[in-house]
Amino acid sequence: MNICLAGAGAFGVKHLEALARIDGVKVTSLVGRTREATEEVARKFGVGHVATDLAESLARKDVDAVILATPTQLHASQAIACLKAGRHVQVEIPLADSLADAEAVVAAQKASGKVAMVGHTRRFNPSHQWVRRKITAGEFHLQQMDVQTYFFRRRNINALGQPRSWTDHLLWHHAAHTVDLFTYQARGEVVTAHAVQGPMPPELGIAMDMSIQLKASTGAICTLSLSFNNDGPLGTFFRYIGDSGTYIARYDDLFDGKDVKVDVSKVDVSMNGIELQDREFVAAIREGREPNASAAQVLPCYRTLDRLERQLAAQP
């Protein structure tokens, strides 16, 4: 399978590393914002074609599918372009930064019949997969999820500390991970959603602190705290509180309520959530099926984000 990767930044590199571990997959085209920097990444990973315009890569015959690791604001329009060009597409989270755009991608997927998947990586992290299996087996019933998503980003930089050409967003990007994971693990729809946010610094124009409360149709609740002002420790930490135990997920690692590490090394073929996400994308294309975290499956998350955004806009 020949894949085009659009976005040669921090997350694009994570996908290149992951794809290199999947048999029968070759990255044939790399799209980036600047040619020189993109060529440097292409040389490192042995990619033969470089472009600064996605349309150039979509016109190539050696591209079967596209992974978009581009700025959030481009996700929906680029995903639709890929689908209209007859290419399968995986969009890094978030699918879009508005509900209307997310719905447009789902409509384009249905019209094309191609695979459209979204990078909701938490569904694939071994830690969360382990909890999911306990839930589906009836051995653990989720009562509360407590999540902290903390970064220190008072400047516009990416995960590697490099300057960004676009601005990140706590609600449409980082909250999307938890909103989707909560409904996925609670196995119900969000029936109650509340949010408040802190001050917006004029230089970035986005909220730097946010608090979100959710309740699922199953009765489970979720409390999510997000910050770009947190000066360590950094990352996202998930606490699952259930009827038969407590589990704390830190990316691909899992601990019980006594901070004893749970062995999740045999949950899947890799301990790398991005690799497992990419493996699902490739497998769904090969098997002609809907992938886990398809655009249609994650659309309820974006409906909730839209509700929260409208709440925040109405607050003083």
RALIN-V786878 format. One record per helix or strand of 3 or more residues. SS is the DSSP state (H for helix, E for strand). FROM is the first residue (numbers start at 0). LEN is the number of residues. If there is no record, write none. Layout:
ss=(SS	SS)
from=(FROM	FROM)
len=(LEN	LEN)
//
This chain:
ss=(E	H	E	H	E	H	E	H	E	H	E	H	H	E	H	E	E	E	E	E	E	H	H)
from=(1	9	25	34	48	53	64	71	87	98	115	120	125	141	169	189	208	220	234	244	252	272	294)
len=(5	10	6	11	3	5	4	13	5	14	4	3	11	9	17	8	8	7	8	6	4	15	20)
//
